[in-house]
Amino acid sequence: LKDEDIPHRTKMTALIREAFEAQREELKKELSRALGRISFTADIWDCKKRQAFLAITGHWV
């Protein structure tokens, strides 16, 4: 590989953001088609250092 074959970090950042936004929009469309058919679960716990955690997941087919 040559240096010019490797994208600059700002280019990689832009490409990753574009891919993320495209996936986010696709997920929004998919979730809007699944209204009323999404189930949510939640879990709450803490660690020995008394730090709290919350996890929420959504499931749909």
C-alpha positions in Angstrom: 0.0 0.0 0.0 1.0 3.5 -0.7 0.2 6.5 1.4 -2.3 7.8 -1.3 -4.1 4.4 -1.1 -5.1 5.1 2.5 -7.9 7.6 3.0 -7.2 10.6 5.3 -8.9 10.4 8.8 -11.3 13.3 7.9 -12.4 11.4 4.8 -12.9 8.2 6.8 -14.9 10.2 9.4 -17.1 11.6 6.7 -17.6 8.1 5.1 -18.5 6.6 8.5 -21.0 9.4 9.2 -22.6 9.0 5.8 -23.0 5.2 6.3 -24.4 5.8 9.8 -26.9 8.3 8.6 -28.0 6.0 5.8 -28.5 3.1 8.2 -30.3 5.4 10.7 -32.8 6.5 8.0 -33.4 2.9 6.9 -34.0 1.8 10.5 -36.5 4.7 10.9 -38.4 3.5 7.9 -38.4 -0.1 9.0 -39.6 0.9 12.5 -42.4 3.1 11.2 -43.7 0.0 9.2 -43.6 -2.0 12.4 -45.7 0.3 14.6 -47.8 -1.8 17.1 -45.6 -4.8 16.6 -42.5 -3.8 18.6 -41.9 -5.3 22.1 -39.6 -3.6 24.6 -37.6 -5.1 27.5 -35.6 -3.3 30.1 -32.9 -4.4 32.6 -31.5 -2.3 35.4 -28.4 -3.2 37.5 -25.5 -1.7 39.4 -21.9 -2.7 40.0 -19.9 -2.9 43.2 -18.8 0.7 42.7 -22.5 1.7 42.9 -22.6 2.7 39.3 -26.1 2.2 37.8 -26.8 0.8 34.3 -30.0 0.7 32.2 -30.5 -1.4 29.1 -33.5 -1.1 26.8 -34.0 -3.4 23.8 -36.7 -3.5 21.2 -37.7 -6.6 19.2 -39.8 -6.8 16.1 -40.2 -9.1 13.1 
